[in-house]
């Protein structure tokens, strides 16, 4: 059954949850998170290929993938077995909605993460280009009052936008992005970027759902440290590739601060289970 963001507003108000990313820090709290999940004392939000890290399904599955990784149409069997709501972005996943309707009986939600104000990517990029040519700087705040997401090197790879227009065809009729929904709800001075990790979106959904506190685990944000699952070694390639996190640390840090402000404005605590993160913004604590 397809649902919308308005359907999940404050669905779990004041219920604790854990966002489980895939960095090695996850291993320090993974078993306790699963124990609390099974005793119904905590909700677990997991991302992308969570089955490589957990033996039981999450309470919510947040997916942001592409045609080349985990499109919905190859996940139908896993989705049915997991039997949990799945929230996915169709910006890079072109599985037809009718196919999803036929194959998923449970709740599913589709969200947009890049088409600010419902505009096509090329229009957004053109507006940025015009600003740069006119001002010769990167102080571009036209969308979401967020200039950091346009700082180099992100702008060199279009700041999370696509030139081929395929994702824009998905946004018909135009929708509000997840980031814009969160900003409207929480009244922050800016919204976060297109997101350099799906975990940002998972935190955003937890805030919208009213979860409190929100524990964050596996949020190392450093491919050089590898993954919580030592059998997964594609981090070695990612650490050197165009999607490496190190060059975009400024944007990651800014997104974290925006999410922290969003939570604070709703009276929600975000607690980082990583005791020694390179970034700041979330309170350090324990389960």
N, C-alpha and C positions, 0 to 999 in steps of 0.2 A: 504494500500500500504506500503510495507516494504521499509524503508529508512536506510541509513548508517550515521555514524558520519560525514563523509565528506560532506554529503548533508546539514548539518545544520551549517557548519562553517560560522560564521558572518551573520547568517540569520537575526538577530535582532540587528545589530551593532548600538551602542549608544542609544538603546531603554531601558528605565527603566523597571526593573522587580522586583518582590517580591517573595522570597522563603518562603513558609509558612509551617513551621514545626508545631508540635502539642503541644508544651509546653504552660503553662498558659499565658506566655507573649504574645501569639498570640492575646488574647482578647483585648489588648490595641490598636491594629491597624487593627483588622480584618475588621471592617465595612469600614474604609477608604480605605483599599486595594481593597475591592469589589467595592466601588464607583469608584475608579480610573480605575479598570479593565473594568467596564461597560462603562465608558466614553472613553475608548480606550487610556488612558494616561499611562497605566502601564500593563505589562504582569504578570500573576500570575502563578507561578510554585507550584503545590501542590504534596504531596507525599502520597503513600499508600492509606489508607482509608479516604481520604479527605472529603467524604460525611458526615462523623460524625462531621464535623466542619464547613462546608460551605453549603449554600443553592443554590449556583450556581457553575457550573463546572469550572475548571481552564482552562487556555490557554494551559498548558502542565502538563501532569500527569507523575510523576517519581515514578516507582514502583521497590522495591527490597523486594521480599517476598519469601515464601516457599510453599511447597505442603500442609503444615498444616495451612496456614493463608489465603493468597489471591492469589492463582494461577490464571493465566489468564483465564483458561477455566470456572471458576465460575463467572467471571466478565464481560462476553460478553455483557449482557444486559445493565449493567451500562456504559460500554465503548461506546456502540452505543448511549445511551441517552446523555452521556457527549459530544460526538462529538468533541473530542480534541485529538491531538497526544498523544500517550502513549509510554514512554520509559521504558522498563522493563529488569531486569537481569534474564537470564535463568540459573543462577548458582544454584538456589534452586527451580525453577519453571520448571517442565518438560512437560508442555503443548506442544503438537506437533505444529510445525510451520505451517503444512498444515491446522490444525484446526484453527489456528489464521488467516491464509489467507482467509479461508472460512467465518469467522465470523466478521472480522473487515474490513470495507471499507475505513476508514481513515488511516492516517499515524501511523505506529508503528515501533519502533526501538528496537532491542535487543542488550544488551551490556554485556560484561564480566567484572567482578570486582575482580577476584582472580587468574587467571592463568597467572602469570607473564611469559613473553617471550613465551607464548603459551604452557607452560609446565603443566603436570599433577600435581595435588596437592601432590601426594605421592613423586614425584621427587623433588618438592620444599621443602617439609618437610624433606626429606632425606638429601638434601644439607645443611639445617639448622642444622640437627642433627650431621652431619659430622663436621661442623664448631664448634659446642659446645663441642663435644668430643675431638677435637683437641686443642681448645683454652680455654675451660672452662670459657667462657664468652658469653654475649649476644650482642656483637658488630658485628652483622651480617648485612652486607650492600650489599650482593650479588645481591639482587633484588631491584631496584629502589633507591639504596643508602640510604635506610631508615631502620635504626637499631631499631628505637623506636617501630615499629609495631611488633618486636620480643621480646620486653621486657616482663618479667612477669607482670601480670598474663596472657596476651594474648597468649603467647607461650604454656601455659598449656592447652589451648583449640585450639591448632593448628593455632593460628593467622588468623582465618577466612577461613581456608582450610578444606577440607573434606577428610576422609579416605576411604569412600566407592567407590569413583571414578565416581559416577553418574553424578556429575556436569562436570567432565572432558570429559565425552562422548558427552556433549553438545558442547564442544569447538572443533568441527571437521568440517572443517579444523581449525587449530589454529588461533585465532584472537588476536589482540592487545587489552589489557584491556583499559577501560575508563581512568584509571589513567595514563597509558603509553601514550595514545593519548594526554592527557592534558599536560604532561611533555614535549613531543616532540613539542607541539605547543608553549608552554610558556617558555621553556628553564630553568625550575627550577632545583635546585641542587639535588632534590629528588622528588619522587612521593608520593602521600598520600597512606594510607594503604587500606586494603580491605573495610574499612569503618565500624564504629560502629553505624552509623545511615545513612539512605537513604538520609538525607538532605545534606550530603557531596556530594553525587553524583548529586543532584539537583543543587548545587552551581557550580560543575564542568561543567555541561551542559550549565548553564547560561554563564559561562566564555567562553566556546567554541563558543557559539552563539553570543558573542560580546555584550551582554546586559550591559548597563552602565547608571546609577549605579545599583548595585544589592543590594536590601534591604533584610534583613534577619529578619524574625519574628517568634516567638514561639521556638526560638533556646535556650531553657533553659538548655538542656542536664543534667537534674536532675530528675529522676523518683520520688524522694521523694517530689517533688513539684506537682506531678500529671499532668493532662492534661488540655488543654483549655476547653474541654468538661467534666464537672464535673460528667456526667453520666458514663463516662469511668473510671473504677476503677482497671483495670488489672495492673496499675502501682504499686499497692501495692505488687503484686507478683513479678513483674519485678525488683523492687527496691532491692529485696532480692535474686534474682536468679543469674545464671551464666552470664546473659547478662546485668547485672546492669552496669550503666555507671560510677559510682564512682570509681571502681577499675581500670578502663581504662582511667582515666582522662589525664594521660600523653600522651596517643595515640591520644585522642580527641584533646588535645591542639596542638600536632604536626601536625595533619591533617589540623587544622584551619590555622596554620602558613604557611603550604605548599600552601593551597588554596589562602591565602592572597597574598603570593609571586607570585602565578600564575596570579592572577588578576592584580597586580601591574605591572607585566611584559607586560601586554596587555593594560596598561593605564586605567584599570577599577577600580572603587571604590566599595568596599563592605561596606555597612552601616548596622550596627547592631541596630535594633529597641529596643533591650533589653538594658535598661539603666544601669543595674547592673549585668553583666554576671560574672561568676566565672573565665572565661577564657579571654585571650587577643588575639589580632591579627586583629580584625575587628574594624573599626572606629565606635564610638558610635554616633548616630544621630537620626533624625526624618524624617518622610515622608514629 
